[in-house]
Each structure stands twice: as structure tokens, then as C-alpha cells.
Amino acid sequence: MKMPKTVKLYCPKCGRHTTHKLKEYKKKQPSGNVWGERHKKANKLKGYGANKIKAHKTNKVYKQNKRPTFVAECAECHHKQMFSLGKRMKKVELVSVMG
Ligand SMILES: [Zn+2]
């Protein structure tokens, strides 16, 4: 789907509509030292085979497309807000719209 690079959105910090820069939100790699990861590591060493956390295996690819999240940054105060359209799309293109 094609999305414009800049849009006019309501900025809660400015209290009015301002131009926002759009970006696609990308999940960052976890640092590996967060609580969940430590918990997993600790549990792997505990108990007999049945107690181990197994990776969930699926043969089928359930759904190929994801619902992307966008990050809109206010041009005036640089306040960022995230939103999703709630639709699945194969590919996201940010297109600069003239005028
Ligand atoms: Zn603002």
C-alpha cells in the first residue's frame, strides 16, 4: 500500500493539527539481558525433559502479511505517536505527494 511521507495529524502536545512525518515502525532486536530471556535460560536448566520450554512449531504459515505500525513525528515539537490502520498489507511504500 502506498502511504504519503507527510500527513496532517492532530498533535496532542501542540493542541492543533500540524504536519507529521510518517515512518514505518520496525521492531528492534532484544538486548538479550531482559527479564524474559533470563527467565527462559534459567528454566532450561531446571528439572527433567518435560519441564523444558518447547518452541512452538507450526508447519503451515498462518498468515503471510502483517499489520504495519506507523510512527508519526510532529514537525514542530518532534512528538511521536504510533498508529496502525488495522489492515494487513504485503508491502508499504512511503510516497512523497506533490501539493
Ligand atoms: Zn507537535
Backbone and ligand atoms as CSV (ligand in chain L), in Angstrom:
chain,resi,resn,atom,element,x,y,z
A,1,MET,N,N,0.838,-1.190,0.000
A,1,MET,CA,C,0.000,0.000,0.000
A,1,MET,C,C,0.878,1.248,0.000
A,2,LYS,N,N,0.421,2.255,-0.686
A,2,LYS,CA,C,1.173,3.499,-0.758
A,2,LYS,C,C,0.677,4.470,0.306
A,3,MET,N,N,1.628,5.008,1.046
A,3,MET,CA,C,1.285,5.971,2.091
A,3,MET,C,C,2.079,7.253,1.828
A,4,PRO,N,N,1.479,8.417,2.130
A,4,PRO,CA,C,2.237,9.664,1.944
A,4,PRO,C,C,3.317,9.824,3.015
A,5,LYS,N,N,4.401,10.531,2.630
A,5,LYS,CA,C,5.508,10.727,3.573
A,5,LYS,C,C,5.139,11.715,4.678
A,6,THR,N,N,4.360,12.717,4.312
A,6,THR,CA,C,3.929,13.707,5.305
A,6,THR,C,C,2.409,13.783,5.325
A,7,VAL,N,N,1.864,13.849,6.522
A,7,VAL,CA,C,0.412,13.965,6.679
A,7,VAL,C,C,0.095,15.019,7.723
A,8,LYS,N,N,-1.127,15.524,7.662
A,8,LYS,CA,C,-1.581,16.466,8.681
A,8,LYS,C,C,-2.357,15.686,9.718
A,9,LEU,N,N,-1.854,15.729,10.947
A,9,LEU,CA,C,-2.489,14.998,12.039
A,9,LEU,C,C,-2.613,15.910,13.252
A,10,TYR,N,N,-3.492,15.497,14.147
A,10,TYR,CA,C,-3.636,16.244,15.391
A,10,TYR,C,C,-2.487,15.908,16.324
A,11,CYS,N,N,-1.796,16.928,16.800
A,11,CYS,CA,C,-0.715,16.719,17.757
A,11,CYS,C,C,-1.230,17.065,19.147
A,12,PRO,N,N,-1.260,16.089,20.070
A,12,PRO,CA,C,-1.776,16.366,21.413
A,12,PRO,C,C,-0.899,17.319,22.222
A,13,LYS,N,N,0.377,17.415,21.859
A,13,LYS,CA,C,1.287,18.306,22.588
A,13,LYS,C,C,1.102,19.759,22.149
A,14,CYS,N,N,0.944,19.932,20.817
A,14,CYS,CA,C,0.737,21.282,20.292
A,14,CYS,C,C,-0.721,21.714,20.461
A,15,GLY,N,N,-1.636,20.750,20.502
A,15,GLY,CA,C,-3.044,21.078,20.656
A,15,GLY,C,C,-3.739,21.475,19.376
A,16,ARG,N,N,-3.109,21.192,18.242
A,16,ARG,CA,C,-3.718,21.514,16.950
A,16,ARG,C,C,-3.157,20.595,15.879
A,17,HIS,N,N,-3.673,20.758,14.654
A,17,HIS,CA,C,-3.201,19.940,13.542
A,17,HIS,C,C,-1.890,20.485,12.997
A,18,THR,N,N,-0.907,19.619,12.887
A,18,THR,CA,C,0.388,20.011,12.324
A,18,THR,C,C,0.831,18.936,11.334
A,19,THR,N,N,1.852,19.256,10.543
A,19,THR,CA,C,2.374,18.256,9.603
A,19,THR,C,C,3.218,17.238,10.357
A,20,HIS,N,N,3.024,15.995,10.012
A,20,HIS,CA,C,3.759,14.903,10.649
A,20,HIS,C,C,4.516,14.117,9.594
A,21,LYS,N,N,5.719,13.686,9.961
A,21,LYS,CA,C,6.486,12.800,9.086
A,21,LYS,C,C,6.114,11.359,9.409
A,22,LEU,N,N,5.855,10.588,8.377
A,22,LEU,CA,C,5.490,9.189,8.595
A,22,LEU,C,C,6.691,8.275,8.415
A,23,LYS,N,N,6.752,7.251,9.248
A,23,LYS,CA,C,7.788,6.231,9.158
A,23,LYS,C,C,7.159,4.904,9.520
A,24,GLU,N,N,7.711,3.856,8.980
A,24,GLU,CA,C,7.225,2.541,9.370
A,24,GLU,C,C,7.947,2.096,10.633
A,25,TYR,N,N,7.193,1.580,11.571
A,25,TYR,CA,C,7.795,1.136,12.838
A,25,TYR,C,C,8.424,-0.239,12.656
A,26,LYS,N,N,9.688,-0.323,13.049
A,26,LYS,CA,C,10.399,-1.605,12.971
A,26,LYS,C,C,10.790,-2.035,14.382
A,27,LYS,N,N,10.512,-3.279,14.681
A,27,LYS,CA,C,10.837,-3.816,15.995
A,27,LYS,C,C,12.350,-3.968,16.119
A,28,LYS,N,N,12.880,-3.561,17.273
A,28,LYS,CA,C,14.326,-3.655,17.468
A,28,LYS,C,C,14.688,-5.020,18.054
A,29,GLN,N,N,15.915,-5.410,17.841
A,29,GLN,CA,C,16.420,-6.668,18.401
A,29,GLN,C,C,16.485,-6.558,19.924
A,30,PRO,N,N,15.973,-7.568,20.640
A,30,PRO,CA,C,16.073,-7.509,22.096
A,30,PRO,C,C,17.519,-7.629,22.553
A,31,SER,N,N,17.829,-6.975,23.654
A,31,SER,CA,C,19.217,-6.923,24.119
A,31,SER,C,C,19.686,-8.276,24.641
A,32,GLY,N,N,18.758,-9.160,25.021
A,32,GLY,CA,C,19.141,-10.483,25.492
A,32,GLY,C,C,19.321,-10.555,26.985
A,33,ASN,N,N,19.320,-9.407,27.631
A,33,ASN,CA,C,19.519,-9.396,29.080
A,33,ASN,C,C,18.249,-8.948,29.802
A,34,VAL,N,N,17.124,-9.014,29.122
A,34,VAL,CA,C,15.865,-8.622,29.747
A,34,VAL,C,C,15.347,-9.785,30.598
A,35,TRP,N,N,14.353,-9.505,31.434
A,35,TRP,CA,C,13.884,-10.493,32.398
A,35,TRP,C,C,13.370,-11.757,31.704
A,36,GLY,N,N,12.638,-11.602,30.639
A,36,GLY,CA,C,12.055,-12.749,29.952
A,36,GLY,C,C,13.107,-13.715,29.443
A,37,GLU,N,N,14.192,-13.165,28.915
A,37,GLU,CA,C,15.266,-14.001,28.373
A,37,GLU,C,C,15.998,-14.734,29.491
A,38,ARG,N,N,16.251,-14.026,30.608
A,38,ARG,CA,C,16.925,-14.634,31.749
A,38,ARG,C,C,16.074,-15.750,32.331
A,39,HIS,N,N,14.767,-15.511,32.388
A,39,HIS,CA,C,13.803,-16.480,32.904
A,39,HIS,C,C,13.830,-17.751,32.050
A,40,LYS,N,N,13.853,-17.573,30.743
A,40,LYS,CA,C,13.895,-18.707,29.812
A,40,LYS,C,C,15.159,-19.524,30.014
A,41,LYS,N,N,16.293,-18.837,30.123
A,41,LYS,CA,C,17.583,-19.504,30.303
A,41,LYS,C,C,17.591,-20.303,31.594
A,42,ALA,N,N,17.080,-19.699,32.677
A,42,ALA,CA,C,17.069,-20.345,33.981
A,42,ALA,C,C,16.176,-21.584,33.948
A,43,ASN,N,N,15.051,-21.505,33.245
A,43,ASN,CA,C,14.119,-22.615,33.193
A,43,ASN,C,C,14.634,-23.769,32.347
A,44,LYS,N,N,15.510,-23.470,31.409
A,44,LYS,CA,C,16.051,-24.514,30.553
A,44,LYS,C,C,16.917,-25.480,31.340
A,45,LEU,N,N,17.555,-24.953,32.385
A,45,LEU,CA,C,18.468,-25.772,33.177
A,45,LEU,C,C,17.746,-26.568,34.266
A,46,LYS,N,N,16.523,-26.177,34.574
A,46,LYS,CA,C,15.773,-26.789,35.676
A,46,LYS,C,C,15.075,-28.069,35.241
A,47,GLY,N,N,14.978,-29.021,36.140
A,47,GLY,CA,C,14.084,-30.168,36.002
A,47,GLY,C,C,14.422,-31.163,34.919
A,48,TYR,N,N,13.483,-32.056,34.641
A,48,TYR,CA,C,13.661,-33.086,33.618
A,48,TYR,C,C,13.144,-32.565,32.284
A,49,GLY,N,N,13.192,-33.408,31.309
A,49,GLY,CA,C,12.863,-33.019,29.944
A,49,GLY,C,C,11.515,-32.367,29.765
A,50,ALA,N,N,10.518,-32.859,30.530
A,50,ALA,CA,C,9.156,-32.353,30.347
A,50,ALA,C,C,9.005,-30.916,30.803
A,51,ASN,N,N,9.912,-30.467,31.666
A,51,ASN,CA,C,9.776,-29.123,32.210
A,51,ASN,C,C,10.322,-28.045,31.285
A,52,LYS,N,N,11.011,-28.506,30.264
A,52,LYS,CA,C,11.644,-27.527,29.382
A,52,LYS,C,C,10.613,-26.818,28.514
A,53,ILE,N,N,10.888,-25.575,28.275
A,53,ILE,CA,C,10.008,-24.799,27.399
A,53,ILE,C,C,10.296,-25.204,25.961
A,54,LYS,N,N,9.260,-25.663,25.281
A,54,LYS,CA,C,9.457,-26.081,23.894
A,54,LYS,C,C,9.078,-24.964,22.950
A,55,ALA,N,N,9.823,-24.883,21.889
A,55,ALA,CA,C,9.498,-23.903,20.861
A,55,ALA,C,C,8.239,-24.365,20.136
A,56,HIS,N,N,7.332,-23.436,19.919
A,56,HIS,CA,C,6.083,-23.771,19.252
A,56,HIS,C,C,6.348,-23.955,17.770
A,57,LYS,N,N,6.079,-25.166,17.305
A,57,LYS,CA,C,6.369,-25.444,15.902
A,57,LYS,C,C,5.087,-25.443,15.091
A,58,THR,N,N,5.135,-24.784,13.966
A,58,THR,CA,C,3.994,-24.824,13.044
A,58,THR,C,C,4.532,-25.093,11.651
A,59,ASN,N,N,3.895,-25.997,11.000
A,59,ASN,CA,C,4.318,-26.304,9.639
A,59,ASN,C,C,3.752,-25.315,8.646
A,60,LYS,N,N,2.511,-24.940,8.914
A,60,LYS,CA,C,1.847,-24.025,7.996
A,60,LYS,C,C,2.255,-22.578,8.311
A,61,VAL,N,N,2.290,-21.789,7.308
A,61,VAL,CA,C,2.448,-20.348,7.508
A,61,VAL,C,C,1.048,-19.801,7.688
A,62,TYR,N,N,0.779,-19.303,8.872
A,62,TYR,CA,C,-0.595,-18.944,9.200
A,62,TYR,C,C,-1.083,-17.762,8.369
A,63,LYS,N,N,-0.372,-16.670,8.493
A,63,LYS,CA,C,-0.713,-15.505,7.668
A,63,LYS,C,C,0.574,-14.844,7.230
A,64,GLN,N,N,0.651,-14.539,5.964
A,64,GLN,CA,C,1.916,-14.068,5.408
A,64,GLN,C,C,2.121,-12.567,5.598
A,65,ASN,N,N,1.037,-11.834,5.623
A,65,ASN,CA,C,1.170,-10.388,5.706
A,65,ASN,C,C,0.932,-9.911,7.131
A,66,LYS,N,N,1.569,-8.810,7.446
A,66,LYS,CA,C,1.446,-8.251,8.787
A,66,LYS,C,C,0.740,-6.915,8.731
A,67,ARG,N,N,0.231,-6.540,9.898
A,67,ARG,CA,C,-0.373,-5.210,10.005
A,67,ARG,C,C,0.723,-4.254,10.455
A,68,PRO,N,N,1.163,-3.384,9.570
A,68,PRO,CA,C,2.265,-2.496,9.949
A,68,PRO,C,C,1.817,-1.376,10.886
A,69,THR,N,N,2.743,-0.939,11.715
A,69,THR,CA,C,2.515,0.209,12.583
A,69,THR,C,C,3.322,1.369,12.030
A,70,PHE,N,N,2.744,2.541,12.121
A,70,PHE,CA,C,3.428,3.735,11.625
A,70,PHE,C,C,3.767,4.647,12.788
A,71,VAL,N,N,4.872,5.365,12.620
A,71,VAL,CA,C,5.269,6.346,13.618
A,71,VAL,C,C,5.154,7.715,12.959
A,72,ALA,N,N,4.358,8.575,13.565
A,72,ALA,CA,C,4.195,9.928,13.041
A,72,ALA,C,C,4.907,10.899,13.971
A,73,GLU,N,N,5.827,11.675,13.383
A,73,GLU,CA,C,6.576,12.633,14.190
A,73,GLU,C,C,6.153,14.049,13.830
A,74,CYS,N,N,5.794,14.811,14.853
A,74,CYS,CA,C,5.371,16.196,14.651
A,74,CYS,C,C,6.564,17.029,14.177
A,75,ALA,N,N,6.345,17.858,13.151
A,75,ALA,CA,C,7.431,18.651,12.593
A,75,ALA,C,C,7.831,19.803,13.518
A,76,GLU,N,N,6.920,20.196,14.416
A,76,GLU,CA,C,7.201,21.361,15.252
A,76,GLU,C,C,7.794,20.993,16.610
A,77,CYS,N,N,7.187,20.001,17.276
A,77,CYS,CA,C,7.681,19.678,18.617
A,77,CYS,C,C,8.342,18.303,18.681
A,78,HIS,N,N,8.395,17.613,17.550
A,78,HIS,CA,C,9.019,16.279,17.445
A,78,HIS,C,C,8.388,15.248,18.374
A,79,HIS,N,N,7.109,15.451,18.672
A,79,HIS,CA,C,6.383,14.459,19.467
A,79,HIS,C,C,6.012,13.292,18.559
A,80,LYS,N,N,6.266,12.077,19.026
A,80,LYS,CA,C,5.993,10.904,18.200
A,80,LYS,C,C,4.748,10.189,18.680
A,81,GLN,N,N,3.951,9.761,17.738
A,81,GLN,CA,C,2.821,8.911,18.089
A,81,GLN,C,C,2.720,7.765,17.090
A,82,MET,N,N,2.316,6.626,17.631
A,82,MET,CA,C,2.223,5.441,16.792
A,82,MET,C,C,0.765,5.133,16.514
A,83,PHE,N,N,0.518,4.615,15.327
A,83,PHE,CA,C,-0.842,4.197,14.991
A,83,PHE,C,C,-0.774,3.083,13.954
A,84,SER,N,N,-1.829,2.326,13.912
A,84,SER,CA,C,-1.931,1.250,12.938
A,84,SER,C,C,-3.269,1.368,12.236
A,85,LEU,N,N,-3.274,1.005,10.971
A,85,LEU,CA,C,-4.521,1.069,10.225
A,85,LEU,C,C,-5.377,-0.170,10.473
A,86,GLY,N,N,-4.766,-1.199,11.067
A,86,GLY,CA,C,-5.514,-2.414,11.350
A,86,GLY,C,C,-5.788,-3.241,10.123
A,87,LYS,N,N,-4.994,-3.046,9.091
A,87,LYS,CA,C,-5.165,-3.807,7.857
A,87,LYS,C,C,-3.877,-4.539,7.541
A,88,ARG,N,N,-4.031,-5.694,6.947
A,88,ARG,CA,C,-2.867,-6.456,6.513
A,88,ARG,C,C,-2.437,-5.973,5.137
A,89,MET,N,N,-1.128,-5.787,4.975
A,89,MET,CA,C,-0.631,-5.399,3.660
A,89,MET,C,C,0.715,-6.054,3.383
A,90,LYS,N,N,0.907,-6.360,2.114
A,90,LYS,CA,C,2.113,-7.052,1.699
A,90,LYS,C,C,3.336,-6.166,1.844
A,91,LYS,N,N,3.184,-4.938,1.387
A,91,LYS,CA,C,4.340,-4.068,1.244
A,91,LYS,C,C,3.868,-2.642,1.534
A,92,VAL,N,N,4.720,-1.870,2.181
A,92,VAL,CA,C,4.367,-0.480,2.475
A,92,VAL,C,C,5.336,0.431,1.746
A,93,GLU,N,N,4.782,1.368,1.000
A,93,GLU,CA,C,5.611,2.330,0.275
A,93,GLU,C,C,5.285,3.721,0.777
A,94,LEU,N,N,6.310,4.467,1.138
A,94,LEU,CA,C,6.096,5.857,1.526
A,94,LEU,C,C,6.382,6.734,0.318
A,95,VAL,N,N,5.330,7.385,-0.165
A,95,VAL,CA,C,5.436,8.155,-1.400
A,95,VAL,C,C,5.280,9.633,-1.077
A,96,SER,N,N,6.148,10.437,-1.662
A,96,SER,CA,C,6.007,11.878,-1.477
A,96,SER,C,C,4.943,12.391,-2.437
A,97,VAL,N,N,3.918,13.021,-1.858
A,97,VAL,CA,C,2.811,13.525,-2.665
A,97,VAL,C,C,3.032,15.008,-2.911
A,98,MET,N,N,2.963,15.409,-4.162
A,98,MET,CA,C,3.179,16.811,-4.508
A,98,MET,C,C,1.915,17.612,-4.216
A,99,GLY,N,N,2.102,18.814,-3.702
A,99,GLY,CA,C,0.993,19.713,-3.466
A,99,GLY,C,C,0.256,19.508,-2.180
L,1,ZN,ZN,ZN,3.503,18.912,17.967
